Amino acid sequence: PPAAGGPLPMKKGFLAQAAGALYPDGSRESAPACWRGSAAAAQKVFALHTADEAYEAVGHFPGSGHYLGKEDFEVVRTGLQLRIRGNPQKDELSLVSGLDETIDLHADSDFEAMTAEFTDSRLRIRIPRRKGPITVELTPEMVKALQSLSTEERASLSAEPSAAALLR
C-alpha cells in the first residue's frame, strides 16, 4: 500500500529479479520453432497427390504468413526421388531450416516440365505425367534383376502402372 501522501511505489516483479536484464543473451521469442530442426521438422510436411495429368507434391506451412516463398526451398531430383530441403541460404533463423524430406516419384513423371509455386502458405511442386509408353534404358544388371523376380514380386510390380512397362 502507498504511503499516505507520498508517491506510489514502482511495482517490481520478474523484470527486476537480481537486477539483471530480462534477456541477457538476447531473445528468440519472435522466432518460433516452425520447421527448424525441432520435432515439427521431423513430421512429414509434404504429400504426393496423383491426378490423370500430373503428380503434385504439396507442403502446407500454416502460420508462415508472408515470411516464406519458393526461394526458401531447394528441390533436387535424383532418379525417381525428389528431395525438398528448407533454407538453401543457410539462415539460422529461417522458418524452414530443419526441413528435409524425400518423396518417391513414378517412372512416368516428366521432370523436364516440373514447376513450383508458393501460394496460400503452400509449396506446390507439379510434375506432369508423360503421355504414351515409357521408354527406359535398362542396364544388363537391371534386366537380370527383373528376370529373377518371383511370381508374387512380378504381380506386385505389374500392378504399378508406371512400372508395368518394365516387365514387358
Phi, psi and chi 1 to 4 in degrees:
 res  aa     phi    psi   chi1   chi2   chi3   chi4
   1 PRO       -  143.2    8.6  -12.1      -      -
   2 PRO   -69.0  149.5   22.0  -28.0      -      -
   3 ALA   -69.7  145.4      -      -      -      -
   4 ALA   -61.4  122.0      -      -      -      -
   5 GLY    77.8   -4.8      -      -      -      -
   6 GLY   -97.5  173.7      -      -      -      -
   7 PRO   -68.9  153.9   24.7  -30.7      -      -
   8 LEU   -68.9  136.0  -66.0  173.6      -      -
   9 PRO   -71.4  150.0   26.1  -32.1      -      -
  10 MET   -73.6  133.4  178.2  172.9  -88.9      -
  11 LYS   -75.0  131.6 -175.3  173.5 -176.4  178.2
  12 LYS  -116.9  132.8  -65.3 -179.2  179.6  178.7
  13 GLY  -139.9 -143.3      -      -      -      -
  14 PHE   -64.6  -19.5   71.9   94.5      -      -
  15 LEU   -69.3  -26.8  -67.8  175.2      -      -
  16 ALA  -107.5   15.3      -      -      -      -
  17 GLN   -61.5  128.2  -70.8 -179.8   -7.0      -
  18 ALA    54.7   22.5      -      -      -      -
  19 ALA    52.4   28.0      -      -      -      -
  20 GLY  -100.6  167.0      -      -      -      -
  21 ALA   -71.2  151.5      -      -      -      -
  22 LEU   -61.1  -44.6  178.3   59.9      -      -
  23 TYR  -127.2   80.4  -62.1  112.9      -      -
  24 PRO   -62.0  -27.9   17.9  -26.2      -      -
  25 ASP  -104.2   15.8  -62.7  -36.8      -      -
  26 GLY    90.0  167.0      -      -      -      -
  27 SER  -122.4  141.5  168.7      -      -      -
  28 ARG  -114.9   21.9  -68.1 -176.3  178.5  -98.1
  29 GLU   -58.2  -34.5 -169.6  172.2   66.5      -
  30 SER   -85.8    3.0   63.7      -      -      -
  31 ALA  -114.7   84.9      -      -      -      -
  32 PRO   -64.0  156.6   24.2  -32.0      -      -
  33 ALA   -61.1  -44.2      -      -      -      -
  34 CYS    47.0 -113.3  -64.3      -      -      -
  35 TRP  -118.2   45.4  -57.6  -86.7      -      -
  36 ARG  -105.6   76.5  -77.3 -168.3 -168.7  102.0
  37 GLY    60.3    9.3      -      -      -      -
  38 SER   -93.9 -170.9   64.3      -      -      -
  39 ALA   -61.7  -29.2      -      -      -      -
  40 ALA   -64.5  -35.6      -      -      -      -
  41 ALA   -71.9  -24.1      -      -      -      -
  42 ALA   -75.1  -20.0      -      -      -      -
  43 GLN   -80.1  145.1  -63.3  176.1   -1.1      -
  44 LYS   -66.0  132.5  -76.7 -166.7   71.3   64.9
  45 VAL  -104.1  -35.8  175.0      -      -      -
  46 PHE   -95.9  144.2  -75.8   86.8      -      -
  47 ALA  -130.0  143.3      -      -      -      -
  48 LEU   -98.6  121.8 -174.6   65.3      -      -
  49 HIS  -107.1  140.7  -56.4  -76.6      -      -
  50 THR  -113.8  132.3  -56.1      -      -      -
  51 ALA  -130.8  172.2      -      -      -      -
  52 ASP   -61.2  -36.1  -70.4  -22.8      -      -
  53 GLU  -101.2  -15.2   67.8  -77.5  -14.1      -
  54 ALA  -162.9  163.3      -      -      -      -
  55 TYR  -104.4  148.9  -60.0  105.3      -      -
  56 GLU  -139.0  119.8 -170.2  173.0   61.2      -
  57 ALA   -92.2  121.3      -      -      -      -
  58 VAL  -124.0  128.2 -179.9      -      -      -
  59 GLY  -119.6  130.2      -      -      -      -
  60 HIS  -105.2  130.6 -177.3   53.5      -      -
  61 PHE  -123.8   73.5  -61.2   88.5      -      -
  62 PRO   -64.4  142.0   24.5  -31.8      -      -
  63 GLY    84.5   -0.5      -      -      -      -
  64 SER   -79.6  -17.6   63.4      -      -      -
  65 GLY    55.6 -134.2      -      -      -      -
  66 HIS   -98.7   17.1  -61.7  -73.7      -      -
  67 TYR   -88.6   -8.2  -61.1  106.2      -      -
  68 LEU  -121.0  151.7  -74.1  179.5      -      -
  69 GLY  -149.6  176.2      -      -      -      -
  70 LYS   -67.4  -17.8   72.0  178.6 -175.1  179.1
  71 GLU   -70.8  -11.4   64.4  -82.6   -2.9      -
  72 ASP   -86.2    6.9  -67.5  -55.8      -      -
  73 PHE  -130.0  149.8  -59.9   90.7      -      -
  74 GLU  -119.1  125.7  175.9 -176.4   55.1      -
  75 VAL  -118.7  121.6  179.3      -      -      -
  76 VAL  -129.4  132.1  176.7      -      -      -
  77 ARG  -103.9  132.3  178.5 -170.1   64.3   90.1
  78 THR  -131.1  112.1  -55.6      -      -      -
  79 GLY    61.2 -124.8      -      -      -      -
  80 LEU  -103.0   29.1  -69.0  177.7      -      -
  81 GLN  -123.7  143.1  -69.6 -172.0  -36.4      -
  82 LEU  -115.6  120.3 -161.8   62.7      -      -
  83 ARG  -105.3  126.3 -175.8  175.4 -176.7 -171.2
  84 ILE  -116.4  118.8  -55.0  160.2      -      -
  85 ARG  -124.2  144.6  -66.1  174.3   32.0  178.5
  86 GLY   -91.0  157.7      -      -      -      -
  87 ASN    64.9   58.2 -169.8   26.9      -      -
  88 PRO   -66.4  -16.4   20.8  -28.5      -      -
  89 GLN   -83.5   -6.3  -60.9   86.4    5.4      -
  90 LYS    62.4   38.3  -53.5  -67.7 -173.2 -125.2
  91 ASP   -85.9  117.9  174.8    9.2      -      -
  92 GLU   -64.5  -19.8   70.5  177.4   47.0      -
  93 LEU   -98.4    7.2  -65.3  179.3      -      -
  94 SER   -60.8  140.0  169.0      -      -      -
  95 LEU   -66.3  -19.4  -63.8  175.7      -      -
  96 VAL  -121.1   26.7  -70.2      -      -      -
  97 SER   -66.4  -20.5   61.5      -      -      -
  98 GLY   -97.7    0.6      -      -      -      -
  99 LEU   -77.7  126.9  179.7   74.7      -      -
 100 ASP  -156.3  102.7 -170.1   -8.4      -      -
 101 GLU  -128.1  150.6  -75.2 -168.8   30.7      -
 102 THR  -123.2  133.7  -58.9      -      -      -
 103 ILE  -119.5  131.8  -63.5  174.0      -      -
 104 ASP   -82.3  131.8  -67.3  -36.5      -      -
 105 LEU  -109.1  172.8  -61.2  172.1      -      -
 106 HIS   -98.4  156.4  -60.1  -86.5      -      -
 107 ALA   -66.0  -20.8      -      -      -      -
 108 ASP   -90.2   15.0   63.8  -18.0      -      -
 109 SER   -73.7  135.1  -61.0      -      -      -
 110 ASP   -98.4   90.1 -175.3    1.8      -      -
 111 PHE   -68.8  -25.9  -59.2  110.2      -      -
 112 GLU   -64.8  -26.2  -58.9  -62.1  -39.4      -
 113 ALA  -104.6   15.2      -      -      -      -
 114 MET   -67.1  138.1 -176.2  168.4   57.1      -
 115 THR  -133.6  162.2   59.6      -      -      -
 116 ALA  -142.1  148.3      -      -      -      -
 117 GLU  -149.6  152.6   67.7  176.8   11.5      -
 118 PHE  -123.2  108.3 -169.4   89.2      -      -
 119 THR  -141.7  150.1   54.2      -      -      -
 120 ASP    51.4   42.9  -60.5  -34.7      -      -
 121 SER    61.9   25.0  -61.1      -      -      -
 122 ARG  -129.7  133.6  -75.4  178.4  167.5   77.9
 123 LEU   -95.6  122.2  177.6   63.9      -      -
 124 ARG  -116.6  121.9  -63.7  177.3 -172.7  -81.8
 125 ILE  -111.9  114.1  -56.4  166.5      -      -
 126 ARG  -102.9  126.3 -173.2  174.1 -171.3  -78.8
 127 ILE  -121.8  104.7  -52.0  114.3      -      -
 128 PRO   -61.1  155.2  -19.8   31.1      -      -
 129 ARG   -93.3  140.0  -64.4  177.0   81.0  168.8
 130 ARG   -70.8  143.7  -67.6 -178.0 -167.5  -94.3
 131 LYS   -93.4  146.7  -53.0 -100.6 -171.6  -74.3
 132 GLY    83.8 -173.1      -      -      -      -
 133 PRO   -69.8  150.3   24.1  -30.9      -      -
 134 ILE   -92.2  126.8  -59.2  168.3      -      -
 135 THR  -107.3  124.5   56.4      -      -      -
 136 VAL  -130.3  130.5  178.5      -      -      -
 137 GLU   -82.1  114.8  -67.7  -80.7  -30.5      -
 138 LEU   -99.0  135.6  -61.8  177.2      -      -
 139 THR   -75.8  160.0   64.4      -      -      -
 140 PRO   -56.8  -35.1  -25.6   32.9      -      -
 141 GLU   -64.4  -39.6  -65.6   83.7   19.0      -
 142 MET   -67.3  -41.4  -68.3  171.5   74.5      -
 143 VAL   -61.7  -44.2  171.1      -      -      -
 144 LYS   -62.2  -41.8 -172.3  175.7  179.9  179.3
 145 ALA   -64.1  -40.9      -      -      -      -
 146 LEU   -66.7  -37.5  -73.0  170.3      -      -
 147 GLN   -69.6  -24.4  -70.5  170.7  -17.2      -
 148 SER   -91.2    6.8   66.6      -      -      -
 149 LEU   -67.0  144.5  -69.0  175.1      -      -
 150 SER   -74.5  169.4   69.4      -      -      -
 151 THR   -60.0  -41.5  -54.1      -      -      -
 152 GLU   -66.9  -42.6  -65.8   82.2   14.4      -
 153 GLU   -64.6  -40.1  -69.3  169.7  -32.3      -
 154 ARG   -64.8  -41.7 -175.3  174.6  -81.2  -79.7
 155 ALA   -65.2  -41.2      -      -      -      -
 156 SER   -64.6  -42.8  175.0      -      -      -
 157 LEU   -69.7  -37.5 -167.9   57.5      -      -
 158 SER   -71.9  -18.0   64.5      -      -      -
 159 ALA   -72.6  -20.5      -      -      -      -
 160 GLU   -86.7  111.8  174.0   62.4   41.7      -
 161 PRO   -55.2  -37.0  -19.0   26.6      -      -
 162 SER   -74.3  -16.4   60.0      -      -      -
 163 ALA  -105.5  -13.5      -      -      -      -
 164 ALA   -56.7  -34.0      -      -      -      -
 165 ALA   -65.8  -25.1      -      -      -      -
 166 LEU   -68.4  -25.4  -64.4  174.9      -      -
 167 LEU   -86.7   -6.5  -61.9  174.3      -      -
 168 ARG   -80.1      -  -66.5 -173.2 -165.7  130.6
